Amino acid sequence: MKNAARPELFRKLPSVDDVMRDAAVANRVASYGHASVVETTRGLLARLRQEITSGLLDDDALDLALSGLNNAIENQLRRAMSYSLQPVINATGVILHTNLGRAPLADTAIAHIGETAASYSNLEFDLDPGERGKRDVHVERLFQRLLCEGTETKTTETKAKTTTGSEADAVSTIVVNNNAAAVLLALNTLADGGEVIVSRGELVEIGGSFRIPDVMAKSGALLREVGTTNRTRASDYERAITERTRLLLRVHRSNFEITGFTEQASTPELVALARKQSIPLMEDLGSGALFDLRSIGIDGEPGVLDSLRNGVDIITYSGDKLLGGPQSGLISGRAALVARMRSNSLFRALRVDKLIYAALETTLLAYVRHDHDAIPTLRMMRLSKAEIGARAEAMAARITTSKLKAEIVDGESLIGGGAAPSSVLPTRLLALSCEGLSADELSAHLRASEPPIIARVDEGRVLLDLRTVFPEQDSAVVAALMRIVA
């Protein structure tokens, strides 16, 4: 029950000036600034005043609060003035974890970002003639090499058949700030005011309320649905074509699958229809792999080269998913169509800065060199169950307290990021239970560690999947666990 407020308690409260004259405050002012220290002190004193008014504090409680006032000021300043965005240890086993920032960047990419950010750069300056240049060139040459060499003729000047079947220009690529922007720009450029034909089974909504019908409406294109949720044939597309049709669109279903009594028009069928009708075919791949996922046992996930080889005219995909680079949206395809998008005024609003180009250029160079292990996302996907199990056993051996039970069990890692929704990678998990703590409480303690450790909870145990934990972070995980049980 609350006590009545006692007036004499208010007289015990120091003034803000009294607190600011304390010798310990000088260091705080130097670290956090005078205004922040004053604001924090005033807020804490106001809270004590309110608690006295509410009868929540007696003499002893107030004395205790005042004895810890300096520490309270320091702690609140540290929380208020520290970074909100901070590194975490991803022990979930979800490689492309959208909530945890998706693809971590390669060390070389981080170094190149630092070099580019700390100085001026030739972002839009051509060093040879000493004239203004285009920012696209820093990655276009690499995309040309990766995409054109991956097509049938294997030359940087690869010619591709257009929808009319005549010889045309090579594959080209531009970069915008994410895949939603890539889809928006492509639709606005190719189909503003016209109709776009899409299967009903591909009108997807992805995380963050990215819905194909909504993006299409914003682009100025008109949606023309065909087929049914589970069955759409090439003939459905063909019957829907009118003089207003500007584009055929295929959308990768990303984070779900339709199984059972299903049918979907194949990419070659849609390519043939697009060429017959002289209408471009666009494919939103979403994740968009440049790496052959079949080499790690994942089938059915379309890659960028697969679509280009099949004759798709325009492909949109993400840079920070299966590619393993920075957040960006990539548009690859027939150079004439890509050039139209580059000249669209919307492109300037959606383009990326020098830091994204620096990270993307480094990532693509790793692909050119076939150094896939340099890209963290690909390295994690390529880890074997045995390798992960050996690390888990080594970590379990370092847990030297009886309060914490550690067991190695079989499990599954996920690709994440809307890629290969039904595919999993076999792994070995470190399953933990702690005396005196529930699994949820142990997980909360791990999240409160520095750095925070994000784990899974299942069947009353905390599960750590080391596939997504960098080896150099293993010691930090063990140290955090030992601190928690201590």
C-alpha positions, 0 to 999 in steps of 0.5 A: 500500500502506498504511503502518503507523500512526506514533504521533508523528502523533497528537501533531500533531493539535490538540485541539477546544479548541485549534481553538475558540480560533482567532480565525477560529472566533468568526465561525463560532460566530456564524453556525452556533452553538457546538454545531455548530462543536464537533460538526463540528470533533470529526468532522473530527479523528476522521476524521484520527485514523482515517486515521492509524490506517489508515496513510493519512497520512504527515507531509506529507499530515497537514500538508497536511490540518491546513493546510486544517482551517479551510477544511474546517470552514467547508465542512462547516458550510456544507453541513450548515447550508444548505437542503436544499430549494433552487431549481433551473433546469429546462432539461428542457422538462418543464413539470410535472416532478414531481421538480422540484416541478411547477407554479411559482407566479405572482409574485402568488401568492408575494406573497400567501403572504408577506402571509398568512404574515407576519401574522394572517389572516381564515382562519376569521373572517367580518369582516362579522358578526365571527364564526367563518367557514369557510376554504372561502369564500376560493376557493369564490366563485372556483370558483363563478364559473369552474365555474358560468359555464362550464356551460350557463346561465352564472349563479353559481346554475347548477342541474345535473341530478342522477343522478335527473334532478331540479333540484338545487343548484349546483356546489361545491368543497372543497380537500384536500392532494393529489389522492390525498386527494381520491379517498380522501375522495370514495370514503370519503364516497360508498361506504364499505362499498359497491361501486364499479364501475371499468373494468379498463383504469383501475386505474392506478398513478401515481408514488409508488405511488398505486394506485387499488385500494389507495386504494379499500381504504383508503377502505372501498369495495369494488372491482368490476372490469368489462370488460377491459384494452383494452375496456370498454363501458357495458353492462359497467358496467350488468350489474355494478350490484347493490343494493350499488353506491354509485358508478360511477368513471372514472379518467383514465389519466394517464401512459399510453395504450392503443392499438389494439383498444380501446373505452371507454364515453363519459362521456355514456353513463356519465352516462346510466347513472348517472341511470337507476340513481340512482347518482353518477358520479365522475371522477378527472381527475388533472391537471384543466385549467381552461384549454382545451388545444385552443387550444395543439394538445393534444386528448384531455385532459379538462378540468374544465368538459368533465366538468361539462357532460357531467353528471359528479357529482363530479370530483377533480383536482390544484391543482399540475398543469394548474391551475398552482397550489399542491399541493392536491386539488380536489373539484368537483361537486354541492353536496349530495355535496360537503357530505357530504364536507365534513362527513366527519371525514376532511376535517379531517385532509386540509384545507389551510392558509392558505398553500395558500389564499393561493396558490390564491386568487391563481391562480384570480383570474388565471383569472377575469381571463383573465390566463393568462400570469400563471400560469407553467405556462400561459405556458410551454405557450403559448410558440411554437417561434419564441420559444424558438428566438430565446432559444436562439440569443441564448444560443448567441451569448453562449457565447464559448469554443471549448471549448463547441460549441452547436447549435440543433436541433428538439425536443419539450417535454412537459407532464408531471405525468401529463397528456397522456402522448402529446402534445408541444409543438414546441420548439427545443433548445440542444444542447451538447458540451464539450471534455474532458467527456462529456455526463454529466460536463457535465450533472453540472457543471450540477447542481453549479452554483449554482443547480443546472441540470437538463438532458437528455442524449441522443445524447452531448449535453446538451440545454437546453429554454428553454421551462421556463427563465424568461427572467431565468435565461438569464444564470445558465445562460450564466454557469454554462457559462462557469465550467465550461469555464474 
